Amino acid sequence: MKLTIYQIDAFTDKVFGGNPACVVPLEDWLPDELLLKIAMENAVAETAFFVKKEDRYHLRWFTPDIEMDLCGHATLAAAYVLKVHLEHACNNMVFETISGQLEVKCDRDVFTLDFPSRPAQRETLPKAIKEAINIQPDAVLKARDYVLVYPSESMVMNLQIDRNTFDRINLGTGGVIATSKGSNCDFVSRFFTPQATILEDPVTGSAHCTLVPYWSQQLNKKELTAFQVSERRGILYCKDLDERVLISGRARTYMVGHIWVE
C-alpha cells in the first residue's frame, strides 16, 4: 500500500523551526497497530492521520509511543496540508476527534485552532518530578499536565531533567509544563513527557489549553503572545474565550513523499 506523507513544521514561519509533525491522509482507517508503527518509523513528536467523512475529517494523533487525546501542532499541520497541498476550498476546517469537534480557521497563512480550555488546579508536586528537576518551581498546578510556574524566563530556559528519575512517573497522555512570564512576550514555556521516546516536545499546542487560562488570569489579558523556548522555538498567538481557547500560528512544508506498508 502506497500512502502520501507530509512533514510540516508547525508554529513557525521557517523550516527547521517550530514542531515537526507528519501528516498521512487515509481513505479508510488502518489497524491501530499499523498507525502506531508508522508513527514510530516517522520518529517525530506526532503523526496525524485523517479520513474524510462527508464535509469533515476524522483526525487522530500518534506519538512514537501512544495515541494522544489532543495535539495542537499536528492539528495545525493537518489543516495546513488540507489547505496548501490538498486545496481544501473552504477557509474553515472541522475535525472530529476523541476530544470532540475541533475547528481550524485559515486567514492567509495563519491557522487558528479552536480548542477546549483546560484550567489547572493547585497540586502537590510528585516526588519523582521534584527529584528529577534541577530548579524547583514557585507553584505547581495540574490539569491533564502538571504546570510548574517559575519566577523568571531564565529559570525555565535553564531547567534540566534527570531522565532516569523523571521516567519513574507515568502521566499517560500528560506531561510536565515549565512556564514563566516572558521577557519579550506574555509568557514562555517548555514541555516534557516522561517515559516517551522524545523527552522535550518543541512546541506543544495542547499545553496552551491550560497555559492560556492561567496566564490570562495572572496578567488580566484575554489576548496573549507565547513563546515555547525549546531549541527549535515556536510562537503562538492565543486568546482566552473562557470555555475555549484560540491558538494561532503559521506552518511550513519540510517534506512531501510516500511510504509503503504491507
Secondary structure as GFF3:
##gff-version 3
##sequence-region A 1 262
A	DSSP	beta_strand	2	10	.	.	.	ID=ss1
A	DSSP	beta_strand	19	26	.	.	.	ID=ss2
A	DSSP	alpha_helix	32	42	.	.	.	ID=ss3
A	DSSP	beta_strand	46	53	.	.	.	ID=ss4
A	DSSP	beta_strand	56	62	.	.	.	ID=ss5
A	DSSP	beta_strand	67	68	.	.	.	ID=ss6
A	DSSP	alpha_helix	72	80	.	.	.	ID=ss7
A	DSSP	pi_helix	81	85	.	.	.	ID=ss8
A	DSSP	beta_strand	92	97	.	.	.	ID=ss9
A	DSSP	beta_strand	100	107	.	.	.	ID=ss10
A	DSSP	beta_strand	110	116	.	.	.	ID=ss11
A	DSSP	beta_strand	121	122	.	.	.	ID=ss12
A	DSSP	alpha_helix	127	132	.	.	.	ID=ss13
A	DSSP	beta_strand	139	142	.	.	.	ID=ss14
A	DSSP	beta_strand	146	149	.	.	.	ID=ss15
A	DSSP	alpha_helix	153	157	.	.	.	ID=ss16
A	DSSP	alpha_helix	163	166	.	.	.	ID=ss17
A	DSSP	beta_strand	176	181	.	.	.	ID=ss18
A	DSSP	beta_strand	187	192	.	.	.	ID=ss19
A	DSSP	beta_strand	200	201	.	.	.	ID=ss20
A	DSSP	alpha_helix	208	219	.	.	.	ID=ss21
A	DSSP	beta_strand	223	228	.	.	.	ID=ss22
A	DSSP	beta_strand	234	240	.	.	.	ID=ss23
A	DSSP	beta_strand	244	249	.	.	.	ID=ss24
A	DSSP	beta_strand	251	260	.	.	.	ID=ss25
###
